[in-house]
Amino acid sequence: MVSRLIRLGISLVVFGGDFLVRLVGGRRAGSCVVINYHSVHDETRERFARQCELVLKLARPVFAARELSFEKGSRYVAITADDAFCSFIKNGVPEMVQRKIPVTLFVPTGYLGRRSSWDDYGGPNQVGEELVTAEDLKRLAVCETIDFGSHGVNHPDLAKMTEAEARRELKESKDSLIAITRREIKGVSFPYGSYGDRELKLVSETGYQFCFGSTAESVSSALRGGLMGRVSVQPTDWELEFKLKVLGAYRWVKWASSGKRSIFSLLKRN
């Protein structure tokens, strides 16, 4: 709770700075924040629906893995969901479809119709959540506001695999999704947010245009492919907390993480 309040406080300061800049400098380049969900359980559906309403008030919803040039001064938000959990499909997707809000589902294809065996994202999500089936994906694929992307075959940490294994995960998951959905698959979400230069190279070589990590940031001017960070959100986020995330005020987390890594690297050398 203390850590959460500190992050909220820093984000309020960032938002205040952004507001002053807009007052002094007028309209800035357009920007987009990519937010990421995992689960929407029955008891949190109403709160998720309120978050959908906030999204429509605060920004223009767009697809995460499609190229787009931003209008000057405009705010955009792209919503993604990792793991293709049944709870998100049951409770989250209908609320978004009803409001015509685009969403990109990142699917670990080897777990379709099974239960998850990982727990790396905190909050109310638990090990053993049920994933949708291939037939469920086929039904979802008829909806124009739903895109699909890879989350590997077996939800692996690609950085810990051999190059051949990582390449196979990326290619096979892409091929499976194309066969199931009959859609073009442009994006991949790195499981555990784990990647390095090798993984970025493999993503390009296996035909993906967009790849997504787990470090909060804002994208300026356009969506043009390549690596993008995302802000983790939960249906249980406080309203102010959620608003600040959508408005890009949590992007300082990327700077803090980079600074922390630099300090640790320096201490190791010494």
N, C-alpha and C positions, 0 to 999 in steps of 0.2 A: 504493500500500500504506500509506504514512504517513497519508494522508487517511482511508483506511478505518479504520485503527486509532484515529485521533483520534475519528472519529464513533462508533466502538464504545465508546470510553472515556466519552465524554459520555453516551451512552445508558445505560451501566451506572450512572452517577451518577443519572440521571433515574429509572431503575428502583428504585434504592436509596431515593430520596426517596418514590416511590410506596409502597414497602413500609412505610416508617416511618409514612406517613399512614394506611395501612390499620390498622397496629397501634394507633395512637392514636385514630383516628376511627371505627373499625369499618367496616361495609360502606358503600361509596360507590355512587353511581348507576352503572348498567350502562354499558358502553362498547363500541365497535366499532372495529376497525381494518380498513380496506380495503387489501388487498395486490394487487399487479399483476405478472403475468408477461408474457413475450413468447414465448420459445422453451423447449422441452425437447427437446434433442437425444438421440440414442440413447445416447450415453455418459453422459448425466446423468440418465437415467430412474430409476435406482436411488436416487440422491440425492433426486430429486423425491418418490419414494415415501416416503422417510423423512420428508421435510418434511410430507407429508400426514398421517403418523402423529403428528407433533408438533402439527399444527393441531388434531387431535382431542383431544389431551391438554391443550392450553393454552386452548382456547376453543370456543364453539359456532359451527359454520359456518352462515352464512345467505346469502341472496341479496343482492347489492349494491343492486339497484334495485327493492326491494319494501319497502313501509312496515312498520315493526316497532317496537313499544315494548319496551324492555329491562327485564329483571328486575333489581332492585337488587342490586348486588354481582357481577353476571355479566359475563363477558367474551365478546365475539362477534368473529368474523372473517368478512369477505366477500372472496372470491377472484375476481379479474377477470383477463382475459388480452386484451391488445391485439393486433390485426392478423390473427387467425385463421390463423396459420402452421400448415402441415401438421405440423411437428415437435411443436407443442403438442397438436394433435388426435390424433396418432398415439401419443405417449408420455405426455402429461399427462392428457388427458381420461379414458382407461381407468382410470388409478390413482384418479382422483377419483370416477368412476362406481362403481367397485368398493366404495369406502368411503362412498358416498352423500353426498359433499361437493358442495354447489352451486357452480357457476361461471358467470360472465357473460362471454361472448365479445363483444368489440367489433370489428366487422367493417368494413373499408373496401371497400364493395361494388363499386367500379369495378375492383378488383384481383383479384376472385375468379378462381381458375384461372391467375393470373399470378404473376410474381415481384416482390418489393418493390423499390422504388427509393429507399428512405430508410434512414438509419442514425443514429438520434437517441437511442438508449437504452443505449448502452454494453455492457459485458460481452461475452459470446461471440457475440452476435447479429451477423449480417453483412448487408450489402446483398445483395439477390438471393435471399432466402428465399422458398420457394414457399408460396402461399396455397391454402386449400381452394377447391373449386368450389361452385357453387350446389347441385349434387346432394348434395355432402357436407353442406352446411348442412341440407338437407331431411332427410337421415338422422339428423343430430344432433338435429333438432327433435322427434323422438319421445321423447327422453329428458327426464324430468321434472326432473332436477337441472341442466339446462343452460338458461340464459337468453341472450338476444342483445341487443346494443345497437349503436348507430351509432358508426363511427369515420370518418364522412365518406364521400364517394364515392371521392375520389382521394387520401386521406390528406393534406389540405391544411392549411396554417397559416391558419385562418379569420380571424385578426386582420389578416392581410395582404391579404385579399380585399375587394372591394367588398361592400356590404351585400346587394345582389341575388345576387352569387355565393355568399356565405356561406349565405344563406337557401336557395338552390337545393341546395347540398351537404347541408344538414341535412334538407331535405324529401325529396329524391330518395333519399338513403340510407335514411331511415326507410321510405319507401314500398316500396323494393326488398326490404328485410328482411321487411316484413309479407307481401309477395307470396311470398317464398321459403319462409319458416318458418311462415306462418299463425299467428304469435304477435303479441301486443301488444308494442310496442317502447317502453319507458319511459325508457331511459337512453342517454346519449351520452358518449363519452370524447373530450376535445379532443386532436387530433393535436398532438404536440410539447408538450402541456400548455399551449398558447397560447390565451389568451382575455382578454377585457375585458368591460366593462359591456355593450357592444353585443352581443357573442356570447351573454352570459347572457340578454339580452332576446330574441334570436332563438331560442334554445333553447326558451324558454317559449312563444313565439309559434308555433313549429312542432310543439308538442304533446308535448315531452319533460317528464318530471317530475324526473328525476335527471340531473345532469351531473358529470363526474369530471375532476379535474385531476391534477397529478403532484407536488403538495407534500404531504409526510407530515403526517398529523394523526390524532387520535382523535375519534370521534363519540360524544357523550354522550347518554344517556337514550333516544334513539330514532332510527330512520331515517325521515325525513319528507320526503324529496325535497330539491331544491335542489342547491347545489354542495358536493361533498365532495372532499377530498384523498385521495391513495393513497400507500402506501409501495411503492417499487420493490423487487422481490425477484428473485433468480436461483436456479436449482437449485444453483449453485456457492457460494451463501452459506455461511459457517461456521455450524455449528449454533447457537452462542451468538448470533451476529449475527441469524440467522433468528428465534430465540426472542424476542429483544428487539424485533424489528420487529413480530411478531405481538402482543406484549404492550403495544405502544403506546409503547415507550421512545424511539422515533425521532421522536416528534412535535415535539421541540425544533427540528428542522430547519425547520419552518414559522416558528417564532419568529425563528430566525437569519436566514432568508431575508428576512423582513419588515424586520428591523432593518438588514440590509445594504442593502436598497432605500431605506430612509429616510435612511441615511447618504449614499449616493450622490446622492440627490435634494437633500439639504442642501448637499453639496459643489458640485453643479452651480449652485445658486442663488447660491452665494458666489463 
